Amino acid sequence: MHRIIFLAAFFCCTLINAQFGKNCEVRQIKINLFNPGLEYEMALGVNSTLDFRVAWQAAIEPASSKPIEDYDFFPAITVQNRYYHNLNSRDRRGRQIYGNSGNYIAPTVAFFSPDDRIVENRLVKGVHGYGGLVYGLQRSYNSGLSFSIDAGAGYYVGPFRGGVHPVVNLSIGWIISEKRWCVGR
């Protein structure tokens, strides 16, 4: 299990491009209200960022026989390497790219650390997580309001039989700190 998670994290790191550009915010910190927690996004390249989220997150219960129908809230750490593919075209059309407002594709890794719990009359202990790929969009406004949503699929691992399940992340909150670099303001 640890090898799969390590390989997924390593895959995310191999996509890093060390040059800074003019499209992405250098860094921004957001408070997430939908999944209570903090989110930090920093620029890695011209159109790519590393997004790191620590939150109390809604997620499927992968230890269930019907995981898609069984949801719960878990403490989670999520890391995404986002590549914004339409920042240049949004800027050319006069649309705002402030706060990394654009559409992205991202390899994603998440770790959930729930307490021991009973799922279908079985005791489930330990952490679980997934590694996968998502497509999403993020929009930020001058007021600081920011939201992002992404969806895709991930391979879930943990103290249960692993498998591929859907991944959906929703973030609604406010940008509380930023280092502006982007030209789209």
Secondary structure, DSSP 8 states (H G I E B T S, - for coil): -HHHHHHHHHHHHHT------SSS-SEEEEEETTTTEEEEEEE-SSSEEEEEEEEEEEEE-TTSSSGGG-EEEEEEEEEEEEEESSHHHHHHTT---TTT-EEEEEEEEEEE----EEETTEEE-S-EEEEEEEEEEEEE-TTSEEEEEEEEEEEEESSS--EEEEEEEEEEEEEEEEE---S--
